[in-house]
């Protein structure tokens, strides 16, 4: 599998504060971004994989709703996360 426990723990440590803080909005958005980048690379090689394309669209929607929530709660954290993850809005 492309996403091991160590990689997940590293993502949550970097963005969520500590590895056990898997419920933080920033950590979840960072994890979704990692998965989206992986699926995007897969789709560049496999253009006709429509199931993966559907999964990608659903992940982007989930990430967008989490980002909207974060923007509503704390604009400064939202802007920092967007800049750090290179997400365009």
C-alpha positions in Angstrom: 0.0 0.0 0.0 1.2 3.5 -0.8 0.3 4.9 2.6 2.0 3.3 5.6 1.4 4.0 9.3 4.7 5.9 9.4 3.7 8.2 6.6 0.2 8.9 8.1 1.8 9.6 11.5 4.3 11.9 9.8 1.5 13.8 8.1 -0.5 14.2 11.3 2.5 15.2 13.3 3.4 17.9 10.8 -0.1 19.3 10.4 -2.2 18.1 13.3 0.2 18.7 16.2 0.9 15.1 17.2 0.5 11.7 15.6 -2.5 10.8 17.8 -4.4 13.9 16.7 -6.1 12.3 13.7 -9.3 14.3 14.0 -7.8 17.7 13.4 -9.0 19.5 10.4 -5.5 20.5 9.2 -4.3 16.9 9.5 -7.3 15.5 7.6 -6.9 18.1 4.8 -3.2 17.2 4.6 -4.0 13.5 4.4 -6.7 14.1 1.7 -4.1 16.2 -0.2 -1.6 13.4 -0.1 -4.2 10.9 -1.4 -5.4 13.3 -4.1 -1.8 13.8 -5.4 -1.4 10.0 -5.4 -4.6 9.4 -7.4 -3.8 12.2 -9.8 -0.5 10.5 -10.6 -2.3 7.2 -11.1 -4.8 8.8 -13.5 -2.1 10.4 -15.6 -1.0 6.8 -16.5 -4.4 5.2 -16.5 -6.8 7.6 -18.3 -9.7 5.2 -18.5 -9.8 4.2 -14.8 -13.2 5.8 -14.1 -13.6 4.3 -10.6 -10.4 6.1 -9.5 -11.6 9.2 -11.2 -14.9 9.1 -9.2 -13.0 8.5 -6.0 -10.8 11.5 -6.8 -13.8 13.7 -7.3 -15.3 12.6 -4.0 -12.0 13.2 -2.1 -11.7 16.7 -3.6 -15.3 17.4 -2.4 -14.5 16.2 1.1 -11.4 18.3 1.2 -13.3 21.3 -0.1 -15.9 21.0 2.6 -13.3 20.7 5.4 -11.5 23.7 4.0 -14.8 25.7 4.0 -15.3 24.7 7.6 -11.8 25.8 8.5 -12.2 29.1 6.7 -15.4 29.8 8.6 -13.8 28.9 12.0 -10.4 30.5 11.6 -9.3 32.4 8.4 -5.6 32.6 9.5 -5.2 28.9 9.9 -7.0 28.4 6.6 -4.6 30.7 4.7 -1.6 29.1 6.3 -2.7 25.6 5.4 -3.5 26.6 1.8 -0.1 28.1 1.4 1.7 25.2 3.1 0.0 22.5 1.0 0.0 24.5 -2.3 -3.7 24.2 -2.7 -5.2 26.8 -5.1 -8.5 28.4 -4.4 
